[in-house]
Amino acid sequence: MSEEPQKSVFLVMSGDFDHAFAAFTMASTAAAMGAEVTMFFTFWGLKAIQKGNLTGKRFFGRMVGVMNRGGIDRIGPSKFNFGGIGRWMFKKMMKDEGVVSLPELRQTCIDLGVKFLACNTSMDVMQITLDDLIPGVEAAGAATVMAEAQQAQSQWFI
Amino acid sequence: MSENVTPALVLDLKGLLCPMPVVKIAGAIKKVDVGAVIEATATDPGVMADIPAWAKSTGHELVKMEREGKVITFWVKRLK
């Protein structure tokens, strides 16, 4: 309709399953509707784009890595996780209903050309490197995201 | 109209839930020529609202949408 493509920017702060699901659902939909989409993952949100290997160089970083290991497949829901049982239960319920899985939804975003950015300060603090993240992710900072958000018609904080 | 038009592509989206029907339509529309029509069947009732919204945003035409029981059939035309 409009000549210039719409732009949407997502700031993904949460590392919870339900939040990541909403973020990837809206991002893939925005891209399917013709928008240029950027997702910026910060703090716990980085988990949604980690490969799942153990991270961290020094003691505290390794502690974070152990607590946070497993990548997107180990993300639990924000409520009713019950030490992982809730994660299993929600995955099963969604599979039974034919809902696409979280890794598939993330891949859909990649296939549709959604740009993934990782917060470099969060990466430094948590001792996560670009090698710990899925291929294609670039590191960026707040100014990059702000510049993109100022050009975007919709901005999402999840 | 749909009865007179031979679809360039027929898509089976039955069983898929949001956001996949819209994602699949968006991918399929790029594969047909401008002016061509895609016929799709779906079972997610969400498509009743979502496909018109997608068409409005992308500038393609939702030619027709009909529902028989649980199965929704719609035709979209690539306009650009």
gemmi code that builds the backbone of each chain (N, CA, C; Angstrom):
import gemmi

chains = {
    "A": [
        ("MET", (0.836, -1.204, 0.000), (0.000, 0.000, 0.000), (0.869, 1.251, 0.000)),
        ("SER", (1.508, 1.530, 1.126), (2.423, 2.673, 1.136), (3.687, 2.298, 0.365)),
        ("GLU", (4.395, 3.315, -0.129), (5.563, 3.034, -0.970), (6.731, 2.514, -0.134)),
        ("GLU", (6.984, 3.215, 0.985), (8.074, 2.800, 1.869), (7.626, 1.595, 2.691)),
        ("PRO", (8.501, 0.590, 2.848), (8.079, -0.525, 3.697), (7.942, -0.074, 5.164)),
        ("GLN", (6.973, -0.636, 5.835), (6.805, -0.371, 7.266), (7.999, -0.964, 8.012)),
        ("LYS", (8.296, -0.395, 9.165), (9.363, -0.951, 10.005), (8.816, -1.258, 11.384)),
        ("SER", (9.261, -2.362, 11.939), (8.887, -2.723, 13.309), (10.149, -3.106, 14.071)),
        ("VAL", (10.233, -2.637, 15.299), (11.390, -2.934, 16.137), (10.920, -3.592, 17.430)),
        ("PHE", (11.575, -4.670, 17.775), (11.252, -5.400, 19.006), (12.444, -5.355, 19.950)),
        ("LEU", (12.196, -4.960, 21.193), (13.219, -5.073, 22.221), (12.797, -6.239, 23.114)),
        ("VAL", (13.535, -7.335, 23.021), (13.156, -8.544, 23.765), (14.032, -8.648, 25.007)),
        ("MET", (13.421, -8.406, 26.143), (14.122, -8.362, 27.425), (13.956, -9.685, 28.169)),
        ("SER", (12.806, -10.318, 27.932), (12.445, -11.507, 28.711), (13.042, -12.764, 28.102)),
        ("GLY", (13.433, -13.688, 28.955), (13.887, -14.998, 28.492), (12.860, -16.069, 28.775)),
        ("ASP", (11.617, -15.673, 28.998), (10.557, -16.642, 29.278), (9.934, -17.143, 27.981)),
        ("PHE", (9.511, -18.385, 28.040), (8.929, -19.074, 26.882), (7.749, -18.309, 26.282)),
        ("ASP", (6.807, -17.912, 27.144), (5.590, -17.254, 26.641), (5.917, -15.907, 26.003)),
        ("HIS", (6.874, -15.189, 26.606), (7.239, -13.881, 26.069), (7.981, -14.043, 24.729)),
        ("ALA", (8.903, -15.008, 24.691), (9.645, -15.245, 23.445), (8.681, -15.665, 22.344)),
        ("PHE", (7.675, -16.457, 22.725), (6.700, -16.915, 21.742), (5.927, -15.735, 21.145)),
        ("ALA", (5.500, -14.835, 22.028), (4.779, -13.647, 21.554), (5.678, -12.810, 20.649)),
        ("ALA", (6.937, -12.651, 21.061), (7.864, -11.819, 20.282), (8.081, -12.396, 18.887)),
        ("PHE", (8.370, -13.702, 18.801), (8.625, -14.310, 17.486), (7.342, -14.383, 16.647)),
        ("THR", (6.198, -14.554, 17.317), (4.922, -14.566, 16.571), (4.671, -13.215, 15.923)),
        ("MET", (4.797, -12.144, 16.711), (4.519, -10.820, 16.164), (5.576, -10.419, 15.139)),
        ("ALA", (6.833, -10.804, 15.375), (7.901, -10.437, 14.442), (7.727, -11.151, 13.101)),
        ("SER", (7.396, -12.446, 13.141), (7.204, -13.179, 11.883), (5.984, -12.636, 11.144)),
        ("THR", (4.944, -12.266, 11.896), (3.749, -11.718, 11.267), (4.040, -10.359, 10.629)),
        ("ALA", (4.780, -9.519, 11.351), (5.145, -8.218, 10.790), (5.913, -8.398, 9.481)),
        ("ALA", (6.861, -9.344, 9.486), (7.640, -9.597, 8.272), (6.746, -10.140, 7.165)),
        ("ALA", (5.798, -11.011, 7.525), (4.868, -11.567, 6.528), (3.957, -10.482, 5.960)),
        ("MET", (3.758, -9.423, 6.728), (2.922, -8.317, 6.255), (3.761, -7.255, 5.548)),
        ("GLY", (5.002, -7.603, 5.254), (5.823, -6.752, 4.414), (6.714, -5.767, 5.150)),
        ("ALA", (6.764, -5.854, 6.475), (7.570, -4.898, 7.234), (9.032, -5.342, 7.296)),
        ("GLU", (9.907, -4.354, 7.446), (11.302, -4.637, 7.801), (11.339, -4.761, 9.311)),
        ("VAL", (11.860, -5.881, 9.811), (11.763, -6.140, 11.245), (13.142, -6.328, 11.864)),
        ("THR", (13.359, -5.656, 12.988), (14.575, -5.825, 13.767), (14.194, -6.281, 15.163)),
        ("MET", (14.861, -7.309, 15.637), (14.672, -7.749, 17.024), (15.983, -7.554, 17.778)),
        ("PHE", (15.893, -6.851, 18.885), (17.074, -6.580, 19.716), (16.903, -7.371, 21.003)),
        ("PHE", (17.827, -8.280, 21.267), (17.726, -9.156, 22.435), (18.677, -8.671, 23.519)),
        ("THR", (18.110, -8.396, 24.675), (18.943, -7.907, 25.762), (18.679, -8.691, 27.043)),
        ("PHE", (19.675, -8.744, 27.876), (19.653, -9.457, 29.154), (19.072, -10.866, 29.002)),
        ("TRP", (18.004, -11.201, 29.706), (17.506, -12.589, 29.635), (17.022, -12.935, 28.232)),
        ("GLY", (16.673, -11.922, 27.471), (16.213, -12.151, 26.106), (17.256, -12.852, 25.241)),
        ("LEU", (18.538, -12.695, 25.620), (19.611, -13.344, 24.849), (19.421, -14.856, 24.774)),
        ("LYS", (18.744, -15.403, 25.774), (18.576, -16.856, 25.805), (17.849, -17.367, 24.557)),
        ("ALA", (16.974, -16.529, 24.020), (16.190, -16.945, 22.845), (17.060, -17.092, 21.594)),
        ("ILE", (18.276, -16.524, 21.623), (19.145, -16.638, 20.432), (20.479, -17.306, 20.764)),
        ("GLN", (20.559, -17.928, 21.948), (21.785, -18.662, 22.278), (21.745, -20.062, 21.678)),
        ("LYS", (22.957, -20.555, 21.350), (23.044, -21.928, 20.825), (22.699, -22.940, 21.904)),
        ("GLY", (23.031, -22.613, 23.143), (22.711, -23.519, 24.244), (23.931, -24.141, 24.899)),
        ("ASN", (25.112, -23.806, 24.387), (26.332, -24.319, 25.007), (26.587, -23.594, 26.326)),
        ("LEU", (27.482, -24.124, 27.129), (27.838, -23.451, 28.381), (28.622, -22.189, 28.059)),
        ("THR", (28.289, -21.110, 28.736), (28.956, -19.837, 28.467), (29.693, -19.368, 29.725)),
        ("GLY", (30.455, -18.298, 29.549), (31.149, -17.690, 30.678), (32.617, -18.051, 30.714)),
        ("LYS", (33.422, -17.038, 31.049), (34.863, -17.263, 31.120), (35.326, -17.367, 32.561)),
        ("ARG", (34.848, -16.402, 33.370), (35.266, -16.383, 34.767), (34.162, -16.979, 35.638)),
        ("PHE", (34.407, -17.009, 36.964), (33.538, -17.771, 37.863), (32.059, -17.382, 37.775)),
        ("PHE", (31.781, -16.080, 37.954), (30.362, -15.660, 37.945), (29.725, -15.884, 36.579)),
        ("GLY", (30.503, -15.605, 35.553), (30.001, -15.811, 34.194), (29.652, -17.268, 33.956)),
        ("ARG", (30.491, -18.165, 34.495), (30.215, -19.602, 34.339), (28.977, -20.005, 35.120)),
        ("MET", (28.817, -19.355, 36.311), (27.620, -19.644, 37.111), (26.353, -19.283, 36.326)),
        ("VAL", (26.406, -18.082, 35.719), (25.262, -17.659, 34.883), (25.066, -18.672, 33.756)),
        ("GLY", (26.181, -19.084, 33.162), (26.119, -20.039, 32.051), (25.471, -21.351, 32.454)),
        ("VAL", (25.816, -21.847, 33.645), (25.249, -23.123, 34.107), (23.750, -22.966, 34.378)),
        ("MET", (23.389, -21.862, 35.039), (21.975, -21.642, 35.376), (21.132, -21.411, 34.119)),
        ("ASN", (21.782, -20.904, 33.095), (21.064, -20.405, 31.926), (21.287, -21.296, 30.710)),
        ("ARG", (21.809, -22.508, 30.915), (22.251, -23.333, 29.783), (21.049, -23.866, 28.979)),
        ("GLY", (21.340, -24.297, 27.780), (20.320, -25.025, 27.030), (19.650, -24.256, 25.913)),
        ("GLY", (19.814, -22.941, 25.884), (19.241, -22.188, 24.764), (17.731, -22.232, 24.705)),
        ("ILE", (17.215, -22.026, 23.505), (15.773, -21.795, 23.323), (14.930, -23.005, 23.739)),
        ("ASP", (15.514, -24.188, 23.657), (14.748, -25.386, 23.991), (14.517, -25.539, 25.495)),
        ("ARG", (15.303, -24.808, 26.285), (15.200, -24.951, 27.736), (14.491, -23.774, 28.386)),
        ("ILE", (13.895, -22.935, 27.574), (13.193, -21.781, 28.118), (11.894, -22.234, 28.773)),
        ("GLY", (11.672, -21.761, 30.001), (10.441, -22.128, 30.697), (9.435, -20.991, 30.668)),
        ("PRO", (8.155, -21.305, 30.911), (7.134, -20.251, 30.959), (7.308, -19.353, 32.182)),
        ("SER", (6.786, -18.135, 32.094), (6.955, -17.183, 33.202), (6.141, -17.604, 34.425)),
        ("LYS", (5.073, -18.335, 34.203), (4.292, -18.889, 35.315), (4.160, -20.397, 35.110)),
        ("PHE", (3.917, -21.114, 36.200), (3.659, -22.564, 36.145), (4.819, -23.358, 35.559)),
        ("ASN", (6.054, -22.926, 35.818), (7.154, -23.729, 35.289), (7.386, -24.974, 36.144)),
        ("PHE", (7.248, -24.846, 37.447), (7.418, -25.967, 38.385), (8.697, -26.753, 38.090)),
        ("GLY", (9.797, -26.027, 38.010), (11.090, -26.687, 37.825), (11.218, -27.449, 36.518)),
        ("GLY", (10.494, -27.038, 35.493), (10.663, -27.655, 34.176), (9.452, -28.481, 33.743)),
        ("ILE", (8.618, -28.878, 34.718), (7.421, -29.668, 34.373), (6.462, -28.826, 33.533)),
        ("GLY", (6.332, -27.569, 33.929), (5.447, -26.664, 33.197), (5.897, -26.461, 31.765)),
        ("ARG", (7.215, -26.398, 31.595), (7.753, -26.236, 30.234), (7.348, -27.434, 29.369)),
        ("TRP", (7.541, -28.610, 29.928), (7.202, -29.843, 29.215), (5.704, -29.865, 28.893)),
        ("MET", (4.897, -29.478, 29.912), (3.436, -29.526, 29.766), (2.965, -28.560, 28.665)),
        ("PHE", (3.482, -27.333, 28.699), (3.065, -26.353, 27.695), (3.495, -26.789, 26.292)),
        ("LYS", (4.717, -27.319, 26.206), (5.189, -27.787, 24.894), (4.278, -28.874, 24.360)),
        ("LYS", (3.893, -29.793, 25.251), (3.030, -30.898, 24.835), (1.646, -30.376, 24.421)),
        ("MET", (1.101, -29.466, 25.224), (-0.229, -28.914, 24.907), (-0.209, -28.201, 23.560)),
        ("MET", (0.870, -27.458, 23.317), (0.944, -26.696, 22.068), (1.134, -27.623, 20.881)),
        ("LYS", (1.931, -28.674, 21.090), (2.145, -29.650, 20.016), (0.827, -30.353, 19.683)),
        ("ASP", (0.094, -30.732, 20.729), (-1.189, -31.420, 20.524), (-2.167, -30.556, 19.734)),
        ("GLU", (-2.097, -29.245, 19.940), (-3.006, -28.337, 19.239), (-2.479, -27.965, 17.848)),
        ("GLY", (-1.260, -28.401, 17.551), (-0.693, -28.101, 16.238), (-0.050, -26.730, 16.144)),
        ("VAL", (0.292, -26.149, 17.296), (0.983, -24.857, 17.283), (2.446, -25.107, 16.923)),
        ("VAL", (2.984, -24.222, 16.142), (4.380, -24.348, 15.717), (5.284, -24.241, 16.961)),
        ("SER", (6.438, -24.946, 16.932), (7.323, -24.902, 18.097), (8.126, -23.603, 18.103)),
        ("LEU", (8.655, -23.274, 19.277), (9.416, -22.030, 19.408), (10.650, -21.992, 18.489)),
        ("PRO", (11.453, -23.083, 18.419), (12.588, -23.039, 17.482), (12.138, -22.882, 16.021)),
        ("GLU", (11.020, -23.511, 15.652), (10.518, -23.369, 14.275), (10.071, -21.936, 14.001)),
        ("LEU", (9.462, -21.341, 15.022), (8.982, -19.967, 14.866), (10.163, -19.005, 14.711)),
        ("ARG", (11.221, -19.266, 15.476), (12.430, -18.440, 15.342), (13.022, -18.606, 13.942)),
        ("GLN", (13.053, -19.858, 13.453), (13.585, -20.106, 12.112), (12.729, -19.407, 11.053)),
        ("THR", (11.414, -19.379, 11.285), (10.512, -18.669, 10.365), (10.896, -17.199, 10.277)),
        ("CYS", (11.176, -16.604, 11.436), (11.613, -15.201, 11.448), (12.882, -15.031, 10.620)),
        ("ILE", (13.841, -15.941, 10.809), (15.108, -15.863, 10.065), (14.833, -15.983, 8.566)),
        ("ASP", (13.984, -16.937, 8.192), (13.658, -17.157, 6.775), (12.978, -15.935, 6.155)),
        ("LEU", (12.223, -15.199, 6.977), (11.516, -14.021, 6.470), (12.400, -12.771, 6.488)),
        ("GLY", (13.652, -12.938, 6.905), (14.588, -11.820, 6.849), (14.579, -10.909, 8.064)),
        ("VAL", (14.018, -11.379, 9.179), (14.046, -10.571, 10.404), (15.499, -10.447, 10.874)),
        ("LYS", (15.887, -9.220, 11.203), (17.265, -8.976, 11.646), (17.359, -9.175, 13.155)),
        ("PHE", (18.339, -9.974, 13.590), (18.546, -10.225, 15.021), (19.770, -9.447, 15.500)),
        ("LEU", (19.583, -8.634, 16.525), (20.694, -7.923, 17.145), (20.808, -8.358, 18.604)),
        ("ALA", (22.038, -8.478, 19.083), (22.264, -8.835, 20.485), (22.893, -7.652, 21.200)),
        ("CYS", (22.416, -7.384, 22.400), (22.922, -6.269, 23.196), (24.352, -6.567, 23.636)),
        ("ASN", (25.296, -5.735, 23.188), (26.693, -6.077, 23.490), (27.055, -5.870, 24.954)),
        ("THR", (26.370, -4.953, 25.645), (26.638, -4.777, 27.076), (26.173, -6.013, 27.861)),
        ("SER", (24.974, -6.488, 27.560), (24.484, -7.710, 28.220), (25.431, -8.881, 27.954)),
        ("MET", (25.900, -8.957, 26.705), (26.810, -10.046, 26.359), (28.086, -9.967, 27.184)),
        ("ASP", (28.622, -8.746, 27.340), (29.845, -8.575, 28.124), (29.609, -8.943, 29.580)),
        ("VAL", (28.510, -8.426, 30.149), (28.220, -8.675, 31.567), (28.046, -10.169, 31.827)),
        ("MET", (27.312, -10.828, 30.946), (27.019, -12.247, 31.160), (28.078, -13.166, 30.548)),
        ("GLN", (29.117, -12.553, 29.980), (30.227, -13.296, 29.366), (29.729, -14.256, 28.281)),
        ("ILE", (28.906, -13.684, 27.420), (28.399, -14.426, 26.264), (29.040, -13.803, 25.027)),
        ("THR", (29.568, -14.639, 24.146), (30.207, -14.129, 22.927), (29.302, -14.392, 21.714)),
        ("LEU", (29.653, -13.780, 20.590), (28.875, -14.010, 19.364), (28.902, -15.486, 18.959)),
        ("ASP", (29.996, -16.189, 19.331), (30.074, -17.626, 19.017), (29.054, -18.438, 19.807)),
        ("ASP", (28.573, -17.875, 20.925), (27.554, -18.576, 21.728), (26.148, -18.369, 21.168)),
        ("LEU", (26.026, -17.483, 20.181), (24.710, -17.157, 19.628), (24.524, -17.838, 18.269)),
        ("ILE", (23.276, -17.983, 17.859), (23.001, -18.623, 16.567), (23.603, -17.780, 15.438)),
        ("PRO", (23.932, -18.395, 14.294), (24.579, -17.651, 13.210), (23.695, -16.502, 12.701)),
        ("GLY", (24.356, -15.450, 12.283), (23.629, -14.334, 11.673), (23.305, -13.201, 12.635)),
        ("VAL", (23.515, -13.435, 13.932), (23.223, -12.383, 14.912), (24.380, -11.394, 14.927)),
        ("GLU", (24.047, -10.100, 14.988), (25.075, -9.078, 15.110), (24.969, -8.419, 16.472)),
        ("ALA", (26.103, -7.969, 17.004), (26.100, -7.247, 18.275), (25.821, -5.773, 18.003)),
        ("ALA", (25.059, -5.138, 18.885), (24.742, -3.726, 18.714), (24.415, -3.119, 20.070)),
        ("GLY", (24.309, -1.801, 20.090), (24.020, -1.104, 21.333), (22.736, -0.306, 21.255)),
        ("ALA", (22.490, 0.456, 22.323), (21.222, 1.167, 22.473), (20.982, 2.177, 21.348)),
        ("ALA", (22.052, 2.860, 20.913), (21.865, 3.893, 19.888), (21.377, 3.285, 18.568)),
        ("THR", (21.889, 2.100, 18.247), (21.447, 1.410, 17.031), (19.956, 1.118, 17.094)),
        ("VAL", (19.527, 0.607, 18.250), (18.120, 0.256, 18.414), (17.259, 1.515, 18.400)),
        ("MET", (17.721, 2.566, 19.085), (16.952, 3.813, 19.121), (16.815, 4.398, 17.721)),
        ("ALA", (17.912, 4.382, 16.960), (17.857, 4.920, 15.599), (16.849, 4.133, 14.761)),
        ("GLU", (16.825, 2.830, 14.918), (15.862, 2.009, 14.167), (14.441, 2.258, 14.661)),
        ("ALA", (14.286, 2.383, 15.990), (12.946, 2.585, 16.559), (12.363, 3.918, 16.113)),
        ("GLN", (13.234, 4.937, 15.972), (12.744, 6.255, 15.545), (12.256, 6.233, 14.105)),
        ("GLN", (12.759, 5.284, 13.329), (12.314, 5.140, 11.939), (11.116, 4.200, 11.811)),
        ("ALA", (10.800, 3.508, 12.891), (9.775, 2.456, 12.815), (8.396, 3.001, 13.148)),
        ("GLN", (7.369, 2.357, 12.582), (5.990, 2.741, 12.879), (5.492, 1.994, 14.110)),
        ("SER", (6.089, 0.854, 14.426), (5.670, 0.159, 15.651), (6.897, -0.355, 16.387)),
        ("GLN", (6.867, -0.124, 17.694), (7.969, -0.542, 18.564), (7.384, -1.404, 19.668)),
        ("TRP", (8.067, -2.503, 19.948), (7.541, -3.479, 20.909), (8.574, -3.737, 21.986)),
        ("PHE", (8.108, -3.750, 23.207), (8.969, -4.079, 24.343), (8.406, -5.332, 24.993)),
        ("ILE", (9.161, -6.405, 24.906), (8.639, -7.684, 25.419), (9.621, -8.290, 26.408)),
    ],
    "B": [
        ("MET", (-16.987, -14.641, -8.432), (-15.749, -14.419, -9.161), (-14.831, -15.626, -9.043)),
        ("SER", (-14.695, -16.125, -7.810), (-13.746, -17.210, -7.592), (-14.071, -18.426, -8.456)),
        ("GLU", (-15.347, -18.588, -8.760), (-15.757, -19.749, -9.547), (-15.193, -19.667, -10.967)),
        ("ASN", (-14.962, -18.447, -11.445), (-14.517, -18.273, -12.825), (-12.994, -18.257, -12.953)),
        ("VAL", (-12.315, -18.094, -11.830), (-10.870, -17.926, -11.890), (-10.188, -19.237, -11.527)),
        ("THR", (-9.255, -19.637, -12.353), (-8.454, -20.809, -12.015), (-7.304, -20.356, -11.128)),
        ("PRO", (-7.215, -20.879, -9.903), (-6.124, -20.423, -9.039), (-4.763, -20.857, -9.587)),
        ("ALA", (-3.789, -19.984, -9.451), (-2.436, -20.304, -9.893), (-1.773, -21.252, -8.894)),
        ("LEU", (-2.294, -21.241, -7.666), (-1.690, -22.040, -6.600), (-2.793, -22.410, -5.620)),
        ("VAL", (-2.784, -23.663, -5.180), (-3.760, -24.106, -4.176), (-2.995, -24.492, -2.920)),
        ("LEU", (-3.360, -23.879, -1.813), (-2.635, -24.111, -0.564), (-3.538, -24.791, 0.457)),
        ("ASP", (-2.995, -25.793, 1.115), (-3.719, -26.445, 2.203), (-3.100, -25.986, 3.526)),
        ("LEU", (-3.816, -25.142, 4.230), (-3.319, -24.608, 5.498), (-4.096, -25.201, 6.673)),
        ("LYS", (-4.787, -26.289, 6.412), (-5.607, -26.881, 7.476), (-4.707, -27.407, 8.603)),
        ("GLY", (-5.122, -27.149, 9.834), (-4.350, -27.602, 10.987), (-3.326, -26.587, 11.465)),
        ("LEU", (-2.991, -25.629, 10.622), (-2.010, -24.618, 11.040), (-2.694, -23.544, 11.889)),
        ("LEU", (-1.968, -23.092, 12.901), (-2.483, -22.037, 13.772), (-1.633, -20.781, 13.625)),
        ("CYS", (-2.160, -19.688, 14.118), (-1.485, -18.387, 14.090), (-0.074, -18.521, 14.632)),
        ("PRO", (0.955, -17.956, 13.992), (0.890, -17.039, 12.852), (1.095, -17.718, 11.490)),
        ("MET", (1.092, -19.063, 11.454), (1.566, -19.739, 10.247), (0.693, -19.542, 8.996)),
        ("PRO", (-0.653, -19.492, 9.103), (-1.398, -19.262, 7.857), (-0.986, -17.963, 7.149)),
        ("VAL", (-0.814, -16.902, 7.906), (-0.401, -15.621, 7.314), (1.020, -15.723, 6.759)),
        ("VAL", (1.897, -16.389, 7.509), (3.277, -16.556, 7.051), (3.312, -17.340, 5.731)),
        ("LYS", (2.515, -18.392, 5.647), (2.492, -19.222, 4.436), (1.916, -18.455, 3.232)),
        ("ILE", (0.861, -17.690, 3.488), (0.267, -16.894, 2.401), (1.274, -15.851, 1.909)),
        ("ALA", (1.972, -15.242, 2.854), (2.957, -14.223, 2.480), (4.061, -14.821, 1.618)),
        ("GLY", (4.475, -16.048, 1.936), (5.501, -16.705, 1.134), (4.965, -17.095, -0.234)),
        ("ALA", (3.711, -17.555, -0.257), (3.133, -18.065, -1.503), (2.849, -16.942, -2.499)),
        ("ILE", (2.464, -15.782, -2.000), (2.071, -14.691, -2.903), (3.254, -14.248, -3.764)),
        ("LYS", (4.465, -14.435, -3.230), (5.662, -14.045, -3.987), (5.942, -15.016, -5.129)),
        ("LYS", (5.336, -16.193, -5.046), (5.636, -17.228, -6.049), (4.720, -17.155, -7.259)),
        ("VAL", (3.640, -16.377, -7.162), (2.721, -16.289, -8.309), (2.868, -14.921, -8.989)),
        ("ASP", (2.386, -14.851, -10.219), (2.480, -13.597, -10.981), (1.479, -12.577, -10.455)),
        ("VAL", (1.767, -11.314, -10.730), (0.814, -10.249, -10.401), (-0.485, -10.508, -11.161)),
        ("GLY", (-1.590, -10.440, -10.442), (-2.891, -10.706, -11.064), (-3.372, -12.132, -10.843)),
        ("ALA", (-2.442, -13.010, -10.412), (-2.819, -14.411, -10.183), (-3.516, -14.567, -8.836)),
        ("VAL", (-4.295, -15.626, -8.730), (-5.087, -15.875, -7.523), (-4.601, -17.147, -6.831)),
        ("ILE", (-4.535, -17.085, -5.517), (-4.215, -18.261, -4.709), (-5.492, -18.697, -3.995)),
        ("GLU", (-5.748, -19.985, -4.025), (-6.872, -20.537, -3.266), (-6.304, -21.272, -2.061)),
        ("ALA", (-6.830, -20.977, -0.872), (-6.305, -21.622, 0.331), (-7.444, -22.113, 1.212)),
        ("THR", (-7.191, -23.238, 1.872), (-8.153, -23.737, 2.855), (-7.469, -23.782, 4.213)),
        ("ALA", (-8.204, -23.397, 5.253), (-7.643, -23.354, 6.601), (-8.704, -23.786, 7.602)),
        ("THR", (-8.242, -24.135, 8.799), (-9.193, -24.501, 9.857), (-9.072, -23.594, 11.072)),
        ("ASP", (-8.046, -22.741, 11.102), (-7.884, -21.812, 12.226), (-8.889, -20.666, 12.055)),
        ("PRO", (-9.861, -20.548, 12.972), (-10.853, -19.475, 12.807), (-10.237, -18.075, 12.827)),
        ("GLY", (-9.005, -17.978, 13.352), (-8.309, -16.697, 13.367), (-8.076, -16.113, 11.985)),
        ("VAL", (-8.057, -16.963, 10.964), (-7.796, -16.441, 9.607), (-8.940, -15.536, 9.129)),
        ("MET", (-10.130, -15.728, 9.699), (-11.271, -14.882, 9.305), (-10.959, -13.401, 9.523)),
        ("ALA", (-10.214, -13.100, 10.577), (-9.818, -11.711, 10.842), (-8.429, -11.411, 10.283)),
        ("ASP", (-7.538, -12.408, 10.355), (-6.132, -12.141, 10.042), (-5.847, -12.003, 8.549)),
        ("ILE", (-6.519, -12.786, 7.721), (-6.250, -12.686, 6.284), (-6.714, -11.324, 5.728)),
        ("PRO", (-7.920, -10.847, 6.120), (-8.275, -9.479, 5.695), (-7.271, -8.431, 6.175)),
        ("ALA", (-6.779, -8.584, 7.407), (-5.791, -7.621, 7.938), (-4.497, -7.684, 7.137)),
        ("TRP", (-4.069, -8.905, 6.806), (-2.852, -9.068, 6.006), (-3.031, -8.430, 4.625)),
        ("ALA", (-4.204, -8.674, 4.020), (-4.458, -8.131, 2.683), (-4.446, -6.596, 2.717)),
        ("LYS", (-5.061, -6.029, 3.753), (-5.120, -4.577, 3.871), (-3.720, -3.977, 4.009)),
        ("SER", (-2.884, -4.618, 4.827), (-1.529, -4.094, 5.058), (-0.626, -4.257, 3.855)),
        ("THR", (-0.753, -5.375, 3.160), (0.187, -5.645, 2.072), (-0.304, -5.097, 0.743)),
        ("GLY", (-1.591, -4.765, 0.656), (-2.108, -4.229, -0.597), (-2.500, -5.288, -1.605)),
        ("HIS", (-2.624, -6.530, -1.156), (-3.167, -7.566, -2.037), (-4.681, -7.670, -1.802)),
        ("GLU", (-5.363, -8.357, -2.712), (-6.821, -8.374, -2.629), (-7.340, -9.695, -2.078)),
        ("LEU", (-8.161, -9.593, -1.056), (-8.906, -10.770, -0.611), (-10.172, -10.826, -1.462)),
        ("VAL", (-10.178, -11.751, -2.402), (-11.274, -11.806, -3.374), (-12.543, -12.310, -2.714)),
        ("LYS", (-12.373, -13.357, -1.913), (-13.556, -13.988, -1.333), (-13.132, -14.867, -0.172)),
        ("MET", (-14.013, -14.998, 0.803), (-13.733, -15.901, 1.920), (-15.039, -16.569, 2.310)),
        ("GLU", (-15.014, -17.879, 2.431), (-16.248, -18.556, 2.841), (-15.945, -19.662, 3.844)),
        ("ARG", (-16.944, -19.933, 4.655), (-16.750, -20.919, 5.722), (-17.812, -21.994, 5.619)),
        ("GLU", (-17.354, -23.234, 5.607), (-18.283, -24.360, 5.637), (-17.893, -25.257, 6.790)),
        ("GLY", (-18.685, -25.209, 7.849), (-18.311, -25.954, 9.046), (-17.020, -25.398, 9.590)),
        ("LYS", (-16.008, -26.275, 9.737), (-14.744, -25.812, 10.297), (-13.778, -25.328, 9.221)),
        ("VAL", (-14.084, -25.622, 7.987), (-13.128, -25.320, 6.919), (-13.434, -23.953, 6.289)),
        ("ILE", (-12.390, -23.143, 6.271), (-12.500, -21.804, 5.691), (-11.716, -21.811, 4.375)),
        ("THR", (-12.354, -21.367, 3.328), (-11.680, -21.271, 2.032), (-11.623, -19.802, 1.634)),
        ("PHE", (-10.466, -19.369, 1.169), (-10.372, -17.980, 0.721), (-9.469, -17.880, -0.510)),
        ("TRP", (-9.708, -16.810, -1.239), (-8.957, -16.557, -2.471), (-8.285, -15.190, -2.351)),
        ("VAL", (-6.998, -15.144, -2.557), (-6.294, -13.857, -2.536), (-5.613, -13.637, -3.882)),
        ("LYS", (-5.638, -12.388, -4.309), (-5.094, -12.023, -5.613), (-3.870, -11.138, -5.407)),
        ("ARG", (-2.784, -11.500, -6.083), (-1.584, -10.667, -6.004), (-1.796, -9.409, -6.842)),
        ("LEU", (-1.645, -8.243, -6.224), (-1.912, -6.987, -6.924), (-0.646, -6.209, -7.280)),
        ("LYS", (0.507, -6.608, -6.743), (1.706, -5.845, -7.072), (2.946, -6.714, -6.928)),
    ],
}
model = gemmi.Model(1)
for chain_id, residues in chains.items():
    chain = gemmi.Chain(chain_id)
    for i, (resn, *xyz) in enumerate(residues, 1):
        res = gemmi.Residue()
        res.name, res.seqid = resn, gemmi.SeqId(i, " ")
        for name, pos in zip(("N", "CA", "C"), xyz):
            atom = gemmi.Atom()
            atom.name, atom.element = name, gemmi.Element(name[0])
            atom.pos, atom.b_iso = gemmi.Position(*pos), 0.0
            res.add_atom(atom)
        chain.add_residue(res)
    model.add_chain(chain)
structure = gemmi.Structure()
structure.add_model(model)
structure.setup_entities()
